[in-house]
């Protein structure tokens, strides 16, 4: 049993092709989770470096990140819809990498704008994440003939289990 299959009656009813397509949704969630884990593994190092190298510059940069992140969430859904989920996730991930590169120069003129871009990117990244995980769960439910919203908790748990490994 369980929410993700194993029930022979359900497996027989959906057939092998649908089962494979359903497994692909779980793979998609694991791939997304792994991507987040690696992005935030690097970002965590940058956050720690920021406040260790120069407490004032680092704290200001992180303040910019989280203030812009908070404000950008007001428009992030519209941007993700317009640009597309995959493009939003890709662009946001690139900006996270550029933010980490900004610490090579450790100059406020470079770091502060990069912090603003990361704040905006964070809103896109987390909005896109919610959309992808929800889509994976919903597709899985349709393919496996499960009740609506019966696997979203599993998919969110799967995401955060892998993501938190960073």
C-alpha positions as CSV (number, residue, x, y, z in Angstrom):
1,X,0.0,0.0,0.0
2,X,0.8,3.6,0.7
3,X,0.1,6.7,-1.2
4,X,2.6,5.9,-4.0
5,X,1.4,2.5,-5.2
6,X,2.1,-1.0,-4.3
7,X,-1.6,-1.9,-4.5
8,X,-2.0,-4.7,-7.1
9,X,-5.6,-3.6,-7.8
10,X,-4.5,-0.1,-8.6
11,X,-1.5,-1.2,-10.6
12,X,-3.7,-3.5,-12.7
13,X,-6.2,-0.8,-13.3
14,X,-3.7,1.8,-14.5
15,X,-1.4,-0.4,-16.6
16,X,2.4,-0.5,-17.1
17,X,2.6,2.6,-19.3
18,X,0.8,4.8,-16.8
19,X,2.8,3.4,-14.0
20,X,6.0,4.4,-15.7
21,X,4.6,7.8,-16.4
22,X,3.7,8.1,-12.7
23,X,7.2,7.0,-11.6
24,X,8.5,9.8,-13.9
25,X,6.7,12.3,-11.7
26,X,8.5,11.1,-8.7
27,X,11.8,11.2,-10.6
28,X,11.0,14.8,-11.6
29,X,10.5,15.7,-8.0
30,X,13.8,14.1,-6.9
31,X,15.7,15.9,-9.7
32,X,14.2,19.2,-8.7
33,X,15.0,18.5,-5.0
34,X,18.6,17.6,-5.9
35,X,19.0,20.8,-7.9
36,X,17.8,22.8,-5.0
37,X,20.1,20.9,-2.7
38,X,23.2,21.8,-4.8
39,X,22.1,25.5,-5.3
40,X,21.6,26.0,-1.6
41,X,24.7,24.1,-0.7
42,X,26.7,26.8,-2.5
43,X,24.4,29.6,-1.3
44,X,24.8,28.6,2.4
45,X,28.6,28.8,2.0
46,X,28.2,32.3,0.6
47,X,25.9,33.4,3.4
48,X,28.4,32.2,6.0
49,X,31.3,33.8,4.1
50,X,29.4,37.1,3.8
51,X,29.1,37.7,7.5
52,X,32.6,36.3,8.3
53,X,34.6,38.4,5.9
54,X,33.0,41.7,6.8
55,X,30.1,41.7,9.2
56,X,28.7,45.1,7.9
57,X,28.8,44.3,4.2
58,X,27.7,40.7,4.7
59,X,24.8,41.6,6.9
60,X,23.7,44.4,4.6
61,X,23.9,42.1,1.6
62,X,21.8,39.4,3.3
63,X,19.3,42.1,4.4
64,X,19.0,43.1,0.8
65,X,18.4,39.5,-0.3
66,X,15.6,38.9,2.1
67,X,13.9,42.3,1.8
68,X,13.8,42.0,-2.0
69,X,12.7,38.3,-1.7
70,X,9.8,39.4,0.5
71,X,8.7,42.2,-1.9
72,X,9.3,40.1,-5.0
73,X,6.9,37.5,-3.8
74,X,4.1,40.0,-4.6
75,X,4.8,39.6,-8.3
76,X,6.7,36.3,-8.6
77,X,3.6,34.2,-9.7
78,X,2.9,36.6,-12.6
79,X,6.6,36.5,-13.7
80,X,6.8,32.7,-13.5
81,X,3.6,32.4,-15.5
82,X,4.8,34.8,-18.1
83,X,8.4,33.4,-18.4
84,X,7.6,29.8,-17.7
85,X,8.5,27.6,-14.8
86,X,11.6,25.9,-16.3
87,X,13.0,29.2,-17.5
88,X,12.3,30.8,-14.1
89,X,14.1,28.0,-12.2
90,X,17.1,28.2,-14.6
91,X,17.4,32.0,-14.5
92,X,17.1,32.0,-10.7
93,X,19.7,29.3,-10.3
94,X,22.1,31.2,-12.5
95,X,21.7,34.3,-10.3
96,X,22.4,32.3,-7.2
97,X,25.7,31.3,-8.8
98,X,26.5,34.9,-9.8
99,X,25.8,36.0,-6.2
100,X,28.4,33.5,-5.0
101,X,30.8,34.8,-7.6
102,X,30.3,38.3,-6.3
103,X,32.1,37.3,-3.2
104,X,35.3,36.7,-5.2
105,X,35.6,40.5,-5.5
106,X,34.0,41.2,-2.1
107,X,33.2,44.7,-3.1
108,X,29.8,46.3,-2.0
109,X,29.3,47.8,-5.4
110,X,29.2,44.3,-6.8
111,X,27.7,42.4,-3.9
112,X,24.7,44.7,-3.2
113,X,23.2,44.5,-6.7
114,X,23.9,40.8,-6.8
115,X,22.0,40.5,-3.5
116,X,19.1,42.3,-5.0
117,X,19.1,39.9,-8.0
118,X,19.2,36.9,-5.7
119,X,16.3,38.2,-3.6
120,X,14.2,38.5,-6.8
121,X,15.5,35.1,-8.0
122,X,14.6,33.5,-4.7
123,X,10.9,34.5,-5.2
124,X,11.0,33.0,-8.7
125,X,12.8,29.9,-7.5
126,X,10.4,29.1,-4.6
127,X,7.3,30.0,-6.6
128,X,8.4,27.7,-9.4
129,X,9.3,25.0,-6.9
130,X,5.7,25.0,-5.5
131,X,4.3,24.8,-9.0
132,X,6.5,21.9,-10.1
133,X,6.0,19.8,-6.9
134,X,2.2,20.4,-7.0
135,X,2.1,19.4,-10.7
136,X,4.1,16.2,-10.0
137,X,1.7,15.2,-7.3
138,X,-1.4,16.0,-9.3
139,X,-0.1,14.1,-12.4
140,X,0.8,11.1,-10.2
141,X,-2.7,11.1,-8.7
142,X,-4.3,11.2,-12.1
143,X,-2.1,8.5,-13.6
144,X,-2.6,6.2,-10.6
145,X,-6.4,7.0,-10.1
146,X,-5.8,8.3,-6.6
147,X,-8.0,10.9,-4.8
148,X,-7.1,14.5,-5.5
149,X,-4.5,16.0,-3.1
150,X,-3.7,12.6,-1.6
151,X,0.0,12.7,-2.5
152,X,1.0,16.4,-2.2
153,X,2.2,15.8,1.4
154,X,4.4,13.0,0.2
155,X,5.9,15.1,-2.6
156,X,6.5,18.1,-0.4
157,X,8.1,15.8,2.2
158,X,10.3,14.2,-0.5
159,X,11.4,17.6,-1.8
160,X,12.3,19.0,1.6
161,X,14.0,15.7,2.7
162,X,16.4,15.9,-0.3
163,X,16.7,19.8,-0.2
164,X,17.6,19.8,3.5
165,X,20.5,17.5,2.9
166,X,22.5,20.6,1.9
